[in-house]
Amino acid sequence: QVHFVESGGGLVQAGGSLRLSCAASGFSFSINTMGWFRQAPGKQRELVARIISVDITNYADSVKGRFTISRDNAKMTVYLQMNSLKPEDTAVYYCNAVTGWTHRYDYWGQGTQVTVSS
């Protein structure tokens, strides 16, 4: 069955960096678009970045130029390098396969908490 394990979150000061990792299993990882989503308290979950292949990526306007998504198909892992973090980036971050601009699977991992202090 589909499984996601996110890691790498933490507490960081504004302007700092974090690198998130997501290990996936239970589906054909290499042929799927993968994405990072986040959910802040009281807000809906949103897609912040997706990767179709190593050279085809898309980002939400709010993170463009600061976040970089990448993937390692051999390890079935997707990464999110987050630089120049802002307090508004504070959220729980999740990964999932992506269909269009939404999640493909209803299963979600536990997520990883990112907290950016001002």
Contacts in CASP RR format, 6 or more apart in sequence:
PFRMAT RR
TARGET T0000
AUTHOR 0000-0000-0000
METHOD contacts of the structure
MODEL  1
QVHFVESGGGLVQAGGSLRLSCAASGFSFSINTMGWFRQAPGKQRELVAR
IISVDITNYADSVKGRFTISRDNAKMTVYLQMNSLKPEDTAVYYCNAVTG
WTHRYDYWGQGTQVTVSS
1 26 0 8 1.000
1 107 0 8 1.000
2 24 0 8 1.000
2 25 0 8 1.000
2 26 0 8 1.000
2 27 0 8 1.000
2 97 0 8 1.000
2 105 0 8 1.000
2 107 0 8 1.000
3 24 0 8 1.000
3 25 0 8 1.000
3 26 0 8 1.000
3 107 0 8 1.000
3 109 0 8 1.000
4 22 0 8 1.000
4 23 0 8 1.000
4 24 0 8 1.000
4 94 0 8 1.000
4 95 0 8 1.000
4 96 0 8 1.000
4 107 0 8 1.000
4 108 0 8 1.000
4 109 0 8 1.000
4 111 0 8 1.000
5 22 0 8 1.000
5 23 0 8 1.000
5 109 0 8 1.000
5 110 0 8 1.000
6 20 0 8 1.000
6 21 0 8 1.000
6 22 0 8 1.000
6 93 0 8 1.000
6 94 0 8 1.000
6 95 0 8 1.000
6 109 0 8 1.000
6 110 0 8 1.000
6 111 0 8 1.000
6 112 0 8 1.000
7 20 0 8 1.000
7 21 0 8 1.000
7 22 0 8 1.000
7 23 0 8 1.000
7 112 0 8 1.000
8 18 0 8 1.000
8 19 0 8 1.000
8 20 0 8 1.000
8 21 0 8 1.000
8 112 0 8 1.000
9 18 0 8 1.000
9 20 0 8 1.000
9 93 0 8 1.000
9 112 0 8 1.000
9 113 0 8 1.000
9 114 0 8 1.000
10 18 0 8 1.000
10 112 0 8 1.000
10 113 0 8 1.000
10 114 0 8 1.000
10 115 0 8 1.000
11 115 0 8 1.000
11 117 0 8 1.000
12 18 0 8 1.000
12 85 0 8 1.000
12 114 0 8 1.000
12 115 0 8 1.000
12 116 0 8 1.000
12 117 0 8 1.000
13 116 0 8 1.000
13 117 0 8 1.000
14 85 0 8 1.000
14 86 0 8 1.000
14 87 0 8 1.000
14 116 0 8 1.000
14 117 0 8 1.000
14 118 0 8 1.000
15 83 0 8 1.000
15 84 0 8 1.000
15 85 0 8 1.000
15 86 0 8 1.000
15 116 0 8 1.000
16 83 0 8 1.000
16 84 0 8 1.000
16 85 0 8 1.000
16 116 0 8 1.000
17 81 0 8 1.000
17 82 0 8 1.000
17 83 0 8 1.000
17 84 0 8 1.000
17 85 0 8 1.000
18 82 0 8 1.000
18 85 0 8 1.000
18 114 0 8 1.000
19 79 0 8 1.000
19 80 0 8 1.000
19 81 0 8 1.000
19 82 0 8 1.000
20 36 0 8 1.000
20 79 0 8 1.000
20 80 0 8 1.000
20 82 0 8 1.000
20 93 0 8 1.000
20 112 0 8 1.000
20 114 0 8 1.000
21 77 0 8 1.000
21 78 0 8 1.000
21 79 0 8 1.000
22 34 0 8 1.000
22 36 0 8 1.000
22 77 0 8 1.000
22 78 0 8 1.000
22 79 0 8 1.000
22 80 0 8 1.000
22 94 0 8 1.000
22 95 0 8 1.000
23 75 0 8 1.000
23 76 0 8 1.000
23 77 0 8 1.000
24 34 0 8 1.000
24 76 0 8 1.000
24 77 0 8 1.000
24 78 0 8 1.000
24 95 0 8 1.000
24 97 0 8 1.000
25 76 0 8 1.000
27 97 0 8 1.000
27 105 0 8 1.000
29 73 0 8 1.000
29 76 0 8 1.000
30 73 0 8 1.000
30 76 0 8 1.000
32 97 0 8 1.000
32 98 0 8 1.000
32 104 0 8 1.000
33 50 0 8 1.000
33 51 0 8 1.000
33 52 0 8 1.000
33 97 0 8 1.000
33 98 0 8 1.000
33 99 0 8 1.000
33 100 0 8 1.000
34 50 0 8 1.000
34 51 0 8 1.000
34 69 0 8 1.000
34 71 0 8 1.000
34 78 0 8 1.000
34 95 0 8 1.000
34 96 0 8 1.000
34 97 0 8 1.000
34 98 0 8 1.000
35 47 0 8 1.000
35 49 0 8 1.000
35 50 0 8 1.000
35 51 0 8 1.000
35 69 0 8 1.000
35 78 0 8 1.000
35 95 0 8 1.000
35 96 0 8 1.000
35 97 0 8 1.000
35 98 0 8 1.000
36 47 0 8 1.000
36 48 0 8 1.000
36 49 0 8 1.000
36 50 0 8 1.000
36 67 0 8 1.000
36 69 0 8 1.000
36 78 0 8 1.000
36 80 0 8 1.000
36 93 0 8 1.000
36 94 0 8 1.000
36 95 0 8 1.000
37 45 0 8 1.000
37 46 0 8 1.000
37 47 0 8 1.000
37 48 0 8 1.000
37 93 0 8 1.000
37 94 0 8 1.000
37 95 0 8 1.000
37 96 0 8 1.000
37 103 0 8 1.000
38 45 0 8 1.000
38 46 0 8 1.000
38 48 0 8 1.000
38 89 0 8 1.000
38 91 0 8 1.000
38 92 0 8 1.000
38 93 0 8 1.000
38 94 0 8 1.000
38 114 0 8 1.000
39 45 0 8 1.000
39 46 0 8 1.000
39 91 0 8 1.000
39 92 0 8 1.000
39 94 0 8 1.000
40 88 0 8 1.000
40 90 0 8 1.000
40 91 0 8 1.000
43 91 0 8 1.000
45 94 0 8 1.000
46 60 0 8 1.000
47 60 0 8 1.000
47 98 0 8 1.000
47 101 0 8 1.000
47 102 0 8 1.000
47 103 0 8 1.000
48 59 0 8 1.000
48 60 0 8 1.000
48 62 0 8 1.000
48 63 0 8 1.000
48 67 0 8 1.000
48 80 0 8 1.000
48 93 0 8 1.000
49 57 0 8 1.000
49 58 0 8 1.000
49 59 0 8 1.000
49 60 0 8 1.000
49 63 0 8 1.000
49 67 0 8 1.000
49 68 0 8 1.000
49 69 0 8 1.000
49 80 0 8 1.000
50 57 0 8 1.000
50 58 0 8 1.000
50 69 0 8 1.000
50 98 0 8 1.000
50 101 0 8 1.000
51 57 0 8 1.000
51 69 0 8 1.000
51 70 0 8 1.000
51 71 0 8 1.000
51 78 0 8 1.000
52 58 0 8 1.000
54 70 0 8 1.000
54 71 0 8 1.000
57 68 0 8 1.000
57 69 0 8 1.000
59 65 0 8 1.000
59 67 0 8 1.000
59 69 0 8 1.000
62 88 0 8 1.000
63 82 0 8 1.000
63 89 0 8 1.000
66 82 0 8 1.000
66 83 0 8 1.000
66 84 0 8 1.000
66 85 0 8 1.000
67 80 0 8 1.000
67 81 0 8 1.000
67 82 0 8 1.000
67 83 0 8 1.000
68 80 0 8 1.000
68 81 0 8 1.000
68 83 0 8 1.000
69 78 0 8 1.000
69 79 0 8 1.000
69 80 0 8 1.000
69 81 0 8 1.000
70 78 0 8 1.000
70 79 0 8 1.000
70 81 0 8 1.000
71 77 0 8 1.000
71 78 0 8 1.000
71 79 0 8 1.000
72 78 0 8 1.000
72 79 0 8 1.000
78 95 0 8 1.000
80 93 0 8 1.000
82 89 0 8 1.000
82 114 0 8 1.000
85 114 0 8 1.000
85 116 0 8 1.000
86 116 0 8 1.000
87 116 0 8 1.000
87 117 0 8 1.000
87 118 0 8 1.000
88 116 0 8 1.000
89 114 0 8 1.000
89 116 0 8 1.000
90 114 0 8 1.000
90 115 0 8 1.000
90 116 0 8 1.000
91 114 0 8 1.000
92 111 0 8 1.000
92 112 0 8 1.000
92 113 0 8 1.000
92 114 0 8 1.000
93 111 0 8 1.000
93 112 0 8 1.000
93 113 0 8 1.000
93 114 0 8 1.000
94 108 0 8 1.000
94 109 0 8 1.000
94 111 0 8 1.000
96 103 0 8 1.000
96 104 0 8 1.000
96 105 0 8 1.000
96 108 0 8 1.000
97 103 0 8 1.000
97 104 0 8 1.000
97 105 0 8 1.000
98 104 0 8 1.000
END
